[in-house]
Structures are given as C-alpha cells and as structure tokens.
Amino acid sequence: MTTPTKHSLTRTLAEHRRELAALRHDHAELLAAARAAVCAHYDGQALPLAVLIDTLDQLGQLPEFSPYVTDAALDFLDASADLADSGQASGPAALASGRRVA
C-alpha cells in the first residue's frame, strides 16, 4: 500500500473543493428556480414550472418524459385531422389541427 504524499493530498483536496463548489452552485440554482416557480404560481402565471424545468434541463437533471398516448387519443387526433381537412374543425378538433380557438 502506498502512503499518500503531501502533493497527492493537496491535489485531492483541491478536486473535492471544486466538486463542493459545483454542488453548491447547482443547489443555489435549483433553490432560485423553485422560488421563482412558487412566485409564478402565486402570481397566476400560465406556466409556473417553466423556470424550474429549464434549470433542471440546464443541469442535465430533467427526467425523461415519454408521454403515453392511448389508442383512443390517436383515434381522436385522426378524426380531428379529418375534420380540419374538411374545414369543419372547432373546439378540441381545432386545437388538434393547430387552429386557434377564440
């Protein structure tokens, strides 16, 4: 077994300090994003989690999202597309076709 030298201990300590500084930075970013999300929710904004989601994405911590689309949902979208093609889309069908509902 090798005895650690002063140089190797100093190098290891410097590496751990850098890792700790990075963790503190990430924690501060997440805390600020969480506070912004709560304030946005209190203010009644449409997408209060947007800042938090962006921060998680920047930190590489955003969980993978695999939406589950049922056969019924796919059938609905197909029917909506058919209605949109014929110019009769309104309500949810208009949303599925990309038309704005006033």
Contacts in CASP RR format, 6 or more apart in sequence:
PFRMAT RR
TARGET T0000
AUTHOR 0000-0000-0000
METHOD contacts of the structure
MODEL  1
MTTPTKHSLTRTLAEHRRELAALRHDHAELLAAARAAVCAHYDGQALPLA
VLIDTLDQLGQLPEFSPYVTDAALDFLDASADLADSGQASGPAALASGRR
VA
4 12 0 8 1.000
26 59 0 8 1.000
29 55 0 8 1.000
29 58 0 8 1.000
29 59 0 8 1.000
30 52 0 8 1.000
30 55 0 8 1.000
30 56 0 8 1.000
30 59 0 8 1.000
32 55 0 8 1.000
33 51 0 8 1.000
33 52 0 8 1.000
33 54 0 8 1.000
33 55 0 8 1.000
33 56 0 8 1.000
34 52 0 8 1.000
36 51 0 8 1.000
36 52 0 8 1.000
37 48 0 8 1.000
37 49 0 8 1.000
37 50 0 8 1.000
37 51 0 8 1.000
37 52 0 8 1.000
38 48 0 8 1.000
40 47 0 8 1.000
40 48 0 8 1.000
40 49 0 8 1.000
40 50 0 8 1.000
40 51 0 8 1.000
41 48 0 8 1.000
53 62 0 8 1.000
56 62 0 8 1.000
76 92 0 8 1.000
76 96 0 8 1.000
77 96 0 8 1.000
79 93 0 8 1.000
80 89 0 8 1.000
80 92 0 8 1.000
80 93 0 8 1.000
80 95 0 8 1.000
80 96 0 8 1.000
80 97 0 8 1.000
81 96 0 8 1.000
81 97 0 8 1.000
83 89 0 8 1.000
83 93 0 8 1.000
83 97 0 8 1.000
84 93 0 8 1.000
84 94 0 8 1.000
84 96 0 8 1.000
84 97 0 8 1.000
84 98 0 8 1.000
84 99 0 8 1.000
89 96 0 8 1.000
89 97 0 8 1.000
89 99 0 8 1.000
90 101 0 8 1.000
91 101 0 8 1.000
94 100 0 8 1.000
94 101 0 8 1.000
95 101 0 8 1.000
END
